[in-house]
């Protein structure tokens, strides 16, 4: 069975950059901007003017402790 990817494209006209986030579905605005922000932080510098950045998005990544209430004791 062929796995299809959806191109979620964001164009930053102010900085002249294009971000393409490849995912298995159409992402929400929040998911898109989070994936872009994480990738820029991982790279250590923003893309150059006119650069096209292609990012693979594998789905939501939640740490184990993220769903727990603040102050809860781990089991």
C-alpha positions as CSV (number, residue, x, y, z in Angstrom):
1,X,0.0,0.0,0.0
2,X,1.4,3.4,-1.0
3,X,1.8,6.0,1.7
4,X,0.7,9.4,0.4
5,X,2.1,12.6,1.8
6,X,0.3,16.0,1.8
7,X,2.3,19.1,1.2
8,X,1.4,21.8,3.7
9,X,2.8,25.0,2.3
10,X,3.4,28.2,4.2
11,X,4.8,31.3,2.4
12,X,6.5,33.9,4.5
13,X,6.2,36.9,2.1
14,X,7.9,39.3,4.5
15,X,11.1,37.3,4.8
16,X,10.9,35.7,1.3
17,X,10.8,32.1,2.6
18,X,8.7,29.1,1.7
19,X,8.2,26.2,4.2
20,X,6.8,22.9,3.0
21,X,5.8,20.5,5.8
22,X,5.2,17.0,4.5
23,X,2.6,15.0,6.5
24,X,0.1,12.2,6.1
25,X,-2.8,14.8,6.4
26,X,-3.5,18.5,6.2
27,X,-2.1,20.1,9.4
28,X,-3.7,22.8,11.5
29,X,-2.1,26.3,11.6
30,X,-0.7,25.5,15.1
31,X,0.8,22.2,14.0
32,X,2.4,23.9,11.0
33,X,3.9,26.8,12.9
34,X,5.1,24.4,15.7
35,X,6.9,22.1,13.1
36,X,8.5,25.1,11.4
37,X,9.6,26.7,14.7
38,X,11.1,23.4,16.0
39,X,13.0,22.8,12.7
40,X,14.4,26.4,12.7
41,X,15.6,25.9,16.3
42,X,17.1,22.5,15.4
43,X,19.0,24.1,12.5
44,X,20.3,27.0,14.7
45,X,19.6,29.7,12.2
46,X,16.7,30.8,10.0
47,X,16.6,30.0,6.3
48,X,18.1,32.5,3.9
49,X,16.0,34.8,1.9
50,X,14.4,32.9,-1.0
51,X,15.1,29.5,0.5
52,X,12.6,26.7,0.5
53,X,12.7,24.6,3.6
54,X,11.1,21.1,3.4
55,X,10.2,19.5,6.7
56,X,8.9,16.0,7.4
57,X,6.1,15.9,10.1
58,X,5.6,12.4,11.6
59,X,2.7,13.4,13.9
60,X,2.1,14.8,17.4
61,X,5.1,14.3,19.7
62,X,4.1,14.5,23.3
63,X,6.5,13.7,26.1
64,X,5.3,11.3,28.8
65,X,5.0,14.0,31.4
66,X,3.2,16.5,29.3
67,X,-0.3,15.0,29.9
68,X,0.1,14.8,33.7
69,X,-1.3,17.5,35.9
70,X,1.2,19.9,37.5
71,X,2.4,18.7,40.8
72,X,1.2,15.1,40.2
73,X,3.5,12.4,41.5
74,X,4.7,9.9,38.9
75,X,3.5,6.3,39.3
